[in-house]
Amino acid sequence: MSQPAGAGNRIVTSRYDGTWAGLPGWPELPSAAAVLVADNTDAVRAVWQHVTDGDRETLIATATRVEDEQAEGFRADGLAVVRGDVVQPATAQRAADGGRVWLLTSGSTGRPKQVAHTLDSLTTVAGDQPARTWLCPYATGAYAWWQVVTLSLSLPGQDVVFVEPSQLDEWPQLALEHGVTAASGTPTFWRQALWRAGDVVAQLKLEQITLGGEPVDQAILDRLREVFPDARISWIYASSEAGAAIAVHDGRAGFPQAWLDRETAGRPRLSVADGELVIASQKAAEGMAPAIRTGDRVEIVDGRVLITGRIASDEINVGGSKASASSVRRVLLDHPDVVWAAVRGRKAPLVGNMVVADVVLRDGAEADTARLQAFCAERLPDYSVPRRMRVLPEIPIKETLKSDV
Amino acid sequence: MSTLSRDQVRTMMGEVLATQGKELPADDSTRLDAIGFRSLDFSELALRVEDELDTELNFDAPELRSIETVSDVLDFVDQLQQA
């Protein structure tokens, strides 16, 4: 098979610094394999083997994300399970489904599910792109991780520096050392980076900043614009199931209302049904409904469609009144002293549930929980005001780089 | 389980009202509706008590319906802690 256009791009992991084409081969990798990796080095080797062999079927995930029971399920589905040098053969024998790439969903609705893609359906950036060195901090094998990987494989000049979960605290330094000029991360990732290492982050020569994976609020977009006045700031809406569906580059939260119900060749069709975002896309995973109900709640404000949170977890029933966790969170994030907030319902007598919140404050903040409650009370109905609030010492961050909101 | 004294619960009740700029009167026979201590406020007090005791209490007791005064609230939280 001929090599992809990005074969000469440089990739950097904690154990490798070289081109895709220079990666050590993995010829003994079974042709249908779930590769459960310890780090990005093994992951990119498995990717390269998949690309160059042509007729492989591959699942790549961080080993810690997959429980034994799920691994046994992979084997029963015909995939060998590979952990380092240890190969457990499939318990059901079948030929590899050539070119198939399995992804595990983020699991925000329970145990990660499996969805089927191909390198083609995972490749969403085409055409001439400026040469860049990307930072890839995403969980190995996640949809967003594959987005950076396929970009680097398909276009010359797209180098990648991979960040291991253990390096998340020091990524700004790593990015400085390797001359990163483009970085993609969740809003939680960016919020944490600016809060914890704002001085180092500000030294980066970022030309492209991409946010995705979570609802994006105006405050984090404005803060990034302040630190990087010349960078292109993009918000991407994508999911393992629906693929990359929305890309916004105007620095404003949400997307234009005019994009709804519009038919454009080669672009997904976006619509809203009962307050939920619905996407019909050619880049969706295999076997998806023609119109995928995303489970994300949307609100239309001043001609923009804002994604406010997951429908399943957003609504808090307080004595029969419906409080929106995402709306409360937005108000908290509007406070100048709040750098991060998570809002949820907590079981309470008489009213069933009450709104409670965890917040992280900026260094030197004057606000305390009483002031924040008063701030919310001026902007929200009384049943939506968080009645219990904890101030956390730092932003909690999960392997997916998303916060528990 | 450690318990909270009547005075401690009274202080917490005062804190709930204070965040709304209200004051808890000295007279425990004061009716809750007179001081604007509503169901949301009672619920907040319940969570404060649970947090302080680090345990979940059973607030579904039938006595809950007859709470009308400051004293009723204090009695009720007292009973819960004894249960």
Interface residues (C-beta under 8 A of the other chain):
Chain A: V318 G319 R346 K347 A348 P349 L350 V351 M354 V356 A370 Q373 A374 A377 D382 Y383 R387 R388
Chain B: T19 Q20 S39 L40 F42 S43 E44 A46 L47 R48 D51 E56 F59 D60 L64
